[in-house]
Amino acid sequence: MDKTKQYVAMIGGVLGALLLFFQAIGFEISWFNVKTIDAFMNVLLAAVPLAFALYGVYKNQFLLTKKAQKQEEVLKKQGLK
């Protein structure tokens, strides 16, 4: 989770630097401001862990490889699942 926050902070830093660059050259986009950058970072902070959790659930619910399918069969035959 700490690495996720670091990556999101780096993305926010790049967006902030891009905003300052655009302001320095006189190019202004009304919807691209500090508030939208902060909102985007909050969305990323919520979405990235959600994606990891969904992937974990998917991986644990659906057997993706032949080896995992064979292991599932053996466990069922032994009564362990």
Backbone as a chain_set.jsonl record, in Angstrom:
{"seq": "MDKTKQYVAMIGGVLGALLLFFQAIGFEISWFNVKTIDAFMNVLLAAVPLAFALYGVYKNQFLLTKKAQKQEEVLKKQGLK", "coords": {"N": [[0.817, -1.192, 0.0], [1.986, 1.208, 0.688], [3.745, 1.641, -1.432], [1.927, 2.049, -3.466], [0.775, 4.489, -2.704], [3.033, 6.066, -3.015], [3.463, 5.919, -5.795], [1.088, 7.134, -6.713], [1.465, 9.668, -5.619], [3.696, 10.462, -7.096], [2.569, 10.597, -9.667], [0.717, 12.631, -9.208], [2.534, 14.678, -8.646], [3.787, 15.009, -11.124], [1.582, 15.827, -12.655], [1.032, 18.234, -11.311], [3.387, 19.662, -11.882], [3.119, 19.804, -14.637], [0.843, 21.409, -14.795], [1.889, 23.817, -13.731], [3.803, 24.332, -15.711], [2.164, 24.746, -17.985], [0.829, 27.052, -17.105], [2.984, 28.793, -16.978], [3.678, 29.167, -19.643], [1.482, 30.436, -20.524], [-0.727, 29.048, -21.334], [-3.846, 28.04, -20.626], [-6.06, 25.768, -19.234], [-9.335, 25.475, -18.342], [-10.505, 23.439, -16.772], [-8.384, 22.021, -15.811], [-6.842, 22.135, -13.008], [-5.614, 22.766, -9.643], [-7.516, 21.644, -7.919], [-8.76, 19.656, -9.516], [-6.597, 17.987, -9.981], [-6.022, 17.101, -7.375], [-8.432, 15.752, -6.868], [-8.276, 13.734, -8.795], [-6.059, 12.335, -7.856], [-7.111, 11.37, -5.442], [-9.06, 9.64, -6.436], [-7.402, 7.756, -7.683], [-6.047, 6.791, -5.413], [-8.078, 5.388, -4.225], [-8.937, 3.632, -6.23], [-6.788, 1.997, -7.085], [-6.036, 0.192, -4.898], [-8.51, -1.118, -4.828], [-8.537, -2.363, -7.332], [-6.408, -4.178, -6.998], [-7.501, -5.774, -4.962], [-9.791, -6.816, -6.237], [-8.537, -8.28, -8.264], [-7.203, -10.188, -6.715], [-9.393, -11.558, -5.575], [-10.56, -12.536, -7.928], [-8.493, -14.18, -8.891], [-8.34, -16.083, -6.865], [-10.84, -17.225, -6.992], [-11.278, -18.271, -9.537], [-9.789, -20.777, -11.323], [-6.86, -20.446, -12.956], [-4.747, -21.724, -14.295], [-3.655, -24.839, -15.767], [-2.267, -26.426, -13.967], [-3.227, -25.486, -11.508], [-5.877, -26.26, -11.741], [-5.645, -29.047, -11.768], [-4.59, -29.415, -9.208], [-6.751, -28.549, -7.693], [-8.612, -30.564, -8.271], [-7.334, -32.792, -7.059], [-7.314, -31.995, -4.357], [-10.076, -31.929, -3.874], [-10.692, -34.637, -4.2], [-9.347, -35.691, -2.04], [-10.825, -34.722, -0.04], [-10.286, -32.281, 1.073], [-11.283, -29.937, 0.242]], "CA": [[0.0, 0.0, 0.0], [2.856, 2.378, 0.713], [4.251, 1.866, -2.788], [0.81, 2.613, -4.229], [0.698, 5.913, -2.368], [4.197, 6.728, -3.616], [3.209, 6.061, -7.23], [0.045, 8.146, -6.892], [2.094, 10.96, -5.334], [4.541, 10.815, -8.251], [1.668, 11.005, -10.753], [0.233, 13.961, -8.823], [3.631, 15.622, -8.816], [3.958, 15.274, -12.565], [0.446, 16.649, -13.09], [1.25, 19.575, -10.77], [4.447, 20.302, -12.668], [2.538, 20.091, -15.95], [-0.021, 22.571, -14.598], [2.754, 25.003, -13.618], [4.401, 24.578, -17.028], [1.15, 25.366, -18.836], [0.602, 28.413, -16.633], [4.163, 29.607, -17.306], [3.688, 29.528, -21.067], [0.26, 31.184, -20.809], [-1.751, 28.133, -21.838], [-4.671, 27.705, -19.47], [-7.238, 24.934, -19.442], [-10.15, 25.817, -17.17], [-10.799, 22.276, -15.92], [-7.119, 21.452, -15.316], [-6.367, 22.992, -11.932], [-5.158, 22.05, -8.449], [-8.631, 20.852, -7.391], [-8.963, 18.45, -10.325], [-5.445, 17.105, -9.751], [-6.246, 16.464, -6.075], [-9.543, 14.806, -7.019], [-7.763, 12.593, -9.558], [-5.198, 11.557, -6.959], [-7.997, 10.654, -4.518], [-9.651, 8.522, -7.178], [-6.361, 6.738, -7.826], [-5.788, 6.186, -4.11], [-9.166, 4.449, -3.943], [-9.111, 2.664, -7.308], [-5.671, 1.055, -7.201], [-6.235, -0.928, -3.965], [-9.686, -1.86, -5.261], [-8.123, -3.224, -8.445], [-5.63, -5.283, -6.425], [-8.419, -6.653, -4.233], [-10.602, -7.532, -7.228], [-7.673, -9.266, -8.912], [-6.996, -11.276, -5.752], [-10.628, -12.349, -5.508], [-10.687, -13.245, -9.204], [-7.475, -15.225, -8.98], [-8.661, -17.132, -5.909], [-12.121, -17.848, -7.311], [-11.225, -18.937, -10.828], [-8.505, -21.449, -11.511], [-6.379, -19.906, -14.214], [-3.781, -22.573, -14.981], [-3.923, -26.284, -15.745], [-1.708, -26.942, -12.722], [-4.16, -25.138, -10.44], [-7.072, -27.083, -11.915], [-5.306, -30.397, -11.306], [-4.454, -29.35, -7.753], [-8.118, -28.45, -7.174], [-9.196, -31.902, -8.353], [-6.698, -33.634, -6.038], [-7.815, -31.546, -3.061], [-11.466, -32.374, -3.737], [-10.685, -36.096, -4.019], [-8.846, -35.971, -0.687], [-11.775, -34.148, 0.907], [-9.733, -31.087, 1.702], [-12.017, -28.754, -0.252]], "C": [[0.862, 1.257, 0.0], [3.398, 2.691, -0.671], [3.162, 2.485, -3.661], [0.697, 4.105, -3.969], [1.868, 6.681, -2.976], [3.99, 6.94, -5.113], [2.152, 7.126, -7.505], [0.618, 9.537, -6.627], [2.981, 11.398, -6.493], [3.681, 11.277, -9.423], [1.122, 12.397, -10.464], [1.299, 15.022, -8.979], [3.859, 15.992, -10.27], [2.81, 16.137, -13.08], [0.572, 18.079, -12.57], [2.314, 20.338, -11.538], [3.937, 20.671, -14.058], [1.626, 21.312, -15.871], [0.81, 23.852, -14.511], [3.409, 25.353, -14.954], [3.404, 25.267, -17.948], [0.873, 26.805, -18.421], [1.774, 29.327, -17.004], [4.181, 30.026, -18.768], [2.399, 30.231, -21.492], [-0.855, 30.338, -21.381], [-2.578, 27.656, -20.653], [-5.889, 26.892, -19.903], [-8.082, 25.078, -18.179], [-10.381, 24.63, -16.24], [-9.546, 21.633, -15.337], [-6.535, 22.398, -14.281], [-5.99, 22.127, -10.73], [-6.269, 21.163, -7.89], [-8.828, 19.568, -8.194], [-7.797, 17.475, -10.163], [-5.609, 16.375, -8.423], [-7.37, 15.421, -6.158], [-9.083, 13.556, -7.761], [-6.871, 11.716, -8.685], [-6.036, 10.77, -5.945], [-8.662, 9.462, -5.191], [-8.628, 7.407, -7.346], [-6.075, 6.028, -6.511], [-6.875, 5.196, -3.725], [-9.227, 3.326, -4.974], [-8.006, 1.619, -7.367], [-5.8, -0.089, -6.187], [-7.461, -1.774, -4.321], [-9.338, -2.822, -6.392], [-7.311, -4.414, -7.941], [-6.534, -6.28, -5.712], [-9.274, -7.466, -5.204], [-9.782, -8.59, -7.953], [-7.438, -10.457, -7.994], [-8.214, -12.163, -5.636], [-10.79, -13.159, -6.78], [-9.726, -14.421, -9.274], [-7.803, -16.384, -8.039], [-9.962, -17.851, -6.237], [-12.075, -18.678, -8.593], [-9.834, -19.516, -11.029], [-7.99, -21.116, -12.907], [-5.453, -20.839, -14.978], [-4.194, -24.037, -14.879], [-3.419, -26.889, -14.435], [-2.662, -26.672, -11.558], [-5.428, -25.972, -10.53], [-6.82, -28.516, -11.437], [-5.199, -30.434, -9.786], [-5.835, -29.274, -7.104], [-8.792, -29.82, -7.179], [-8.642, -32.817, -7.263], [-7.21, -33.264, -4.655], [-9.257, -31.988, -2.832], [-11.533, -33.877, -3.501], [-10.241, -36.474, -2.598], [-9.782, -35.4, 0.387], [-11.281, -32.914, 1.616], [-10.416, -29.793, 1.23], [-13.458, -29.087, -0.428]], "O": [[0.503, 2.258, -0.621], [3.504, 3.857, -1.052], [3.443, 3.343, -4.497], [0.542, 4.894, -4.901], [1.705, 7.824, -3.403], [4.3, 8.008, -5.641], [2.302, 7.93, -8.425], [0.287, 10.485, -7.339], [3.014, 12.58, -6.835], [4.028, 12.244, -10.101], [1.067, 13.245, -11.354], [1.008, 16.143, -9.397], [4.094, 17.155, -10.597], [3.031, 17.07, -13.852], [0.26, 19.03, -13.286], [2.156, 21.527, -11.813], [4.283, 21.725, -14.593], [1.63, 22.152, -16.771], [0.477, 24.855, -15.142], [3.554, 26.528, -15.29], [3.738, 26.247, -18.614], [0.702, 27.679, -19.27], [1.573, 30.502, -17.309], [4.647, 31.117, -19.097], [2.231, 30.583, -22.66], [-1.844, 30.882, -21.871], [-2.073, 26.952, -19.779], [-6.635, 27.275, -20.804], [-7.599, 24.83, -17.074], [-10.446, 24.813, -15.024], [-9.647, 20.781, -14.454], [-5.824, 23.344, -14.621], [-6.044, 20.899, -10.8], [-6.0, 20.051, -7.436], [-9.041, 18.504, -7.613], [-7.997, 16.261, -10.206], [-5.366, 15.171, -8.342], [-7.261, 14.339, -5.582], [-9.459, 12.442, -7.395], [-6.926, 10.489, -8.772], [-5.705, 9.628, -5.624], [-8.809, 8.401, -4.585], [-8.957, 6.234, -7.168], [-5.881, 4.813, -6.486], [-6.616, 4.257, -2.972], [-9.536, 2.186, -4.626], [-8.278, 0.459, -7.675], [-5.682, -1.249, -6.58], [-7.457, -2.992, -4.141], [-9.794, -3.965, -6.402], [-7.505, -5.537, -8.406], [-6.354, -7.491, -5.844], [-9.459, -8.668, -5.013], [-10.281, -9.682, -8.227], [-7.468, -11.604, -8.439], [-8.091, -13.387, -5.601], [-11.123, -14.342, -6.723], [-10.104, -15.524, -9.671], [-7.569, -17.543, -8.381], [-10.163, -18.983, -5.797], [-12.773, -19.686, -8.703], [-8.83, -18.813, -10.915], [-8.612, -21.465, -13.91], [-5.379, -20.753, -16.204], [-4.982, -24.417, -14.013], [-4.07, -27.762, -13.861], [-2.875, -27.545, -10.716], [-5.995, -26.351, -9.505], [-7.671, -29.121, -10.784], [-5.665, -31.38, -9.151], [-6.054, -29.886, -6.059], [-9.46, -30.194, -6.215], [-9.401, -33.537, -6.615], [-7.512, -34.152, -3.858], [-9.62, -32.377, -1.722], [-12.337, -34.344, -2.694], [-10.713, -37.462, -2.035], [-9.547, -35.582, 1.581], [-11.813, -32.543, 2.663], [-10.157, -28.709, 1.751], [-14.244, -28.231, -0.834]]}, "num_chains": 1, "name": "protein.A"}
